Amino acid sequence: MFSLRRISTQITSKGTLLAVRPNLVLRGYATAQDVSTLLLVEHKDKAISSSTLNALTAASKLSDNVTALVAGEDPEHVASEVSKIKGVSKVLIAKDKVYEHGLAEVYAPLLASTQKQLKFTHLVASHSAFGKNIMPRVAALLDVAQVSDVIDIESPDTFVRPIYAGNAIAKVKSKDPIKVLTIRGTAFPPAPAGETGASSEAAPESEKPALTEWVSEELQKSDRPELGTAAKIVSGGRALKSRENFDKLIFKLADTIGAAVGGSRAAVDSGYCDNAIQIGQTGKVVAPEIYLAVGISGAIQHIAGMKDSKVIAAINSDPDAPIFQISDYGLVADLFTAVPELTEKLKK
Ligand SMILES: Cc1cc2nc3c(=O)[nH]c(=O)nc-3n(C[C@H](O)[C@H](O)[C@H](O)COP(=O)(O)OP(=O)(O)OC[C@H]3O[C@@H](n4cnc5c(N)ncnc54)[C@H](O)[C@@H]3O)c2cc1C
């Protein structure tokens, strides 16, 4: 059962102590010397996901002892690539067809059983859809509380994470003997390539419940930059009024400058763009070099997903739109004239 009693929380906003939850249970916890971390590697089409590299940097802040777990039908190529990344001390390989499509129902027992047999103190994954799907189940199987969306690691038991859609930052101290963490990718740089390859071995055997079966998936192929790693993002909101306008204006502007495309939830819910590109609290969290918000008001739930962008620019017809409060550059204009004009000028 999930229990809050093992966690003490300090919620601070601009340095002010707002609340302290008392520790009711005190248990021994790890120091850097006896920390051993299991990092779950996310991969697709034989490529390691970039967010795993960010999670590895976070894991390396805990200790030098990081074991990477690579699972899949043919995981050897990815395992070999992972072994060459700086910070990986060992690679565990779980080779089985059931791991091919990232089903949480088989990954969670694999992680829990690997922890039980090899006694890792920390289990780390990225805060991607993959990690978010698996790690709470792992925490439940190990009967510990999970710490989500970590943006800083202060010590092996103290983590920093945003709450209230990023409006406050909580410092969480976990007294659980095993820490299960998901890492916000934009908060840590990607781990670089290493000089020597780490050793690999087979992961311990684990149960593979046959309750869920992967049937099929429909993927949209795109040559545009990936949202998670794009240096530039053009994002459109409700003001676009139709999918046709969204395609014609937002995608065209994005393609002109080689940017990825994002959308507000209102744009997604109205069917102007796909939910895979929603930015915000319930969408993707991004931190590009430049983020251009077009016809987006700047609701806190949207800002939660893009406020760490290096430069924020906005086009909005309302000079009082909240997005301007966090923008470095703002253009008060009708997007239906401003965006085509901007696109033409940028083309030149
Ligand atoms: C639990 C929860 C989770 C949520 N998660 C998310 C999330 O992940 N991401 C997200 O985005 N939202 C999220 N929301 C929704 C959020 O609260 C807002 O409703 C949403 O972000 C609004 O989208 P928008 O800015 O496109 O639309 P609006 O708020 O309607 O803003 C449209 C803007 O366009 C401007 N405009 C209108 N016409 C023009 C024009 N011709 N030219 C230029 N500008 C124009 C208007 O001035 C206005 O500022 C969430 C809400 C809840 C309750």
The ligand as an SDF file (V2000), in Angstrom:
LIG
                    3D

 53 58  0  0  0  0  0  0  0  0999 V2000
   -5.4300   19.4490  -14.8740 C   0  0  0  0  0  0  0  0  0  0  0  0
   -5.1720   20.2910  -16.0840 C   0  0  0  0  0  0  0  0  0  0  0  0
   -4.0990   19.9860  -16.8790 C   0  0  0  0  0  0  0  0  0  0  0  0
   -3.8310   20.7730  -18.0040 C   0  0  0  0  0  0  0  0  0  0  0  0
   -2.7330   20.4810  -18.7720 N   0  0  0  0  0  0  0  0  0  0  0  0
   -2.4300   21.2830  -19.8090 C   0  0  0  0  0  0  0  0  0  0  0  0
   -1.2640   21.0410  -20.5950 C   0  0  0  0  0  0  0  0  0  0  0  0
   -0.5150   20.0780  -20.3890 O   0  0  0  0  0  0  0  0  0  0  0  0
   -0.9920   21.9030  -21.5880 N   0  0  0  0  0  0  0  0  0  0  0  0
   -1.7920   22.9880  -21.8960 C   0  0  0  0  0  0  0  0  0  0  0  0
   -1.4690   23.7410  -22.8310 O   0  0  0  0  0  0  0  0  0  0  0  0
   -2.8970   23.2190  -21.1710 N   0  0  0  0  0  0  0  0  0  0  0  0
   -3.2490   22.3840  -20.1620 C   0  0  0  0  0  0  0  0  0  0  0  0
   -4.3920   22.6190  -19.4720 N   0  0  0  0  0  0  0  0  0  0  0  0
   -5.3450   23.6180  -20.0030 C   0  0  0  0  0  0  0  0  0  0  0  0
   -4.9950   25.0380  -19.6450 C   0  0  0  0  0  0  0  0  0  0  0  0
   -5.5580   25.3840  -18.4030 O   0  0  0  0  0  0  0  0  0  0  0  0
   -5.5620   26.0120  -20.7090 C   0  0  0  0  0  0  0  0  0  0  0  0
   -6.9420   25.8220  -20.8200 O   0  0  0  0  0  0  0  0  0  0  0  0
   -4.9240   25.8430  -22.0930 C   0  0  0  0  0  0  0  0  0  0  0  0
   -3.5280   25.8570  -21.9860 O   0  0  0  0  0  0  0  0  0  0  0  0
   -5.3870   26.9920  -22.9900 C   0  0  0  0  0  0  0  0  0  0  0  0
   -4.8790   26.8200  -24.2590 O   0  0  0  0  0  0  0  0  0  0  0  0
   -4.6530   28.0430  -25.2120 P   0  0  0  0  0  0  0  0  0  0  0  0
   -3.6940   29.0000  -24.6040 O   0  0  0  0  0  0  0  0  0  0  0  0
   -4.3610   27.5220  -26.5740 O   0  0  0  0  0  0  0  0  0  0  0  0
   -6.1230   28.6790  -25.3120 O   0  0  0  0  0  0  0  0  0  0  0  0
   -6.7160   29.9890  -24.6920 P   0  0  0  0  0  0  0  0  0  0  0  0
   -6.4690   30.0610  -23.2380 O   0  0  0  0  0  0  0  0  0  0  0  0
   -8.1090   30.0890  -25.1700 O   0  0  0  0  0  0  0  0  0  0  0  0
   -5.8390   31.1620  -25.3430 O   0  0  0  0  0  0  0  0  0  0  0  0
   -5.9160   31.5460  -26.6750 C   0  0  0  0  0  0  0  0  0  0  0  0
   -5.0750   32.7990  -26.8140 C   0  0  0  0  0  0  0  0  0  0  0  0
   -5.0260   33.1740  -28.1840 O   0  0  0  0  0  0  0  0  0  0  0  0
   -5.1270   34.6000  -28.2530 C   0  0  0  0  0  0  0  0  0  0  0  0
   -5.7090   34.9120  -29.5590 N   0  0  0  0  0  0  0  0  0  0  0  0
   -6.9900   34.7840  -29.9760 C   0  0  0  0  0  0  0  0  0  0  0  0
   -7.1090   35.1120  -31.2690 N   0  0  0  0  0  0  0  0  0  0  0  0
   -5.8750   35.4970  -31.6900 C   0  0  0  0  0  0  0  0  0  0  0  0
   -5.3450   35.9130  -32.9290 C   0  0  0  0  0  0  0  0  0  0  0  0
   -6.1170   36.0360  -34.0250 N   0  0  0  0  0  0  0  0  0  0  0  0
   -4.0410   36.2260  -32.9910 N   0  0  0  0  0  0  0  0  0  0  0  0
   -3.2250   36.1300  -31.9130 C   0  0  0  0  0  0  0  0  0  0  0  0
   -3.6680   35.6780  -30.7210 N   0  0  0  0  0  0  0  0  0  0  0  0
   -4.9750   35.3780  -30.6100 C   0  0  0  0  0  0  0  0  0  0  0  0
   -6.0050   35.0060  -27.1080 C   0  0  0  0  0  0  0  0  0  0  0  0
   -5.7360   36.3460  -26.7320 O   0  0  0  0  0  0  0  0  0  0  0  0
   -5.6000   34.0040  -26.0250 C   0  0  0  0  0  0  0  0  0  0  0  0
   -4.5720   34.5280  -25.2190 O   0  0  0  0  0  0  0  0  0  0  0  0
   -4.6790   21.8520  -18.3450 C   0  0  0  0  0  0  0  0  0  0  0  0
   -5.7690   22.1450  -17.5260 C   0  0  0  0  0  0  0  0  0  0  0  0
   -6.0250   21.3840  -16.4020 C   0  0  0  0  0  0  0  0  0  0  0  0
   -7.1870   21.7330  -15.5430 C   0  0  0  0  0  0  0  0  0  0  0  0
  1  2  1  0
  2  3  1  0
  2 52  2  0
  3  4  2  0
  4  5  1  0
  4 50  1  0
  5  6  2  0
  6  7  1  0
  6 13  1  0
  7  8  2  0
  7  9  1  0
  9 10  1  0
 10 11  2  0
 10 12  1  0
 12 13  2  0
 13 14  1  0
 14 15  1  0
 14 50  1  0
 15 16  1  0
 16 17  1  0
 16 18  1  0
 18 19  1  0
 18 20  1  0
 20 21  1  0
 20 22  1  0
 22 23  1  0
 23 24  1  0
 24 25  2  0
 24 26  1  0
 24 27  1  0
 27 28  1  0
 28 29  2  0
 28 30  1  0
 28 31  1  0
 31 32  1  0
 32 33  1  0
 33 34  1  0
 33 48  1  0
 34 35  1  0
 35 36  1  0
 35 46  1  0
 36 37  1  0
 36 45  1  0
 37 38  2  0
 38 39  1  0
 39 40  1  0
 39 45  2  0
 40 41  1  0
 40 42  2  0
 42 43  1  0
 43 44  2  0
 44 45  1  0
 46 47  1  0
 46 48  1  0
 48 49  1  0
 50 51  2  0
 51 52  1  0
 52 53  1  0
M  END
$$$$
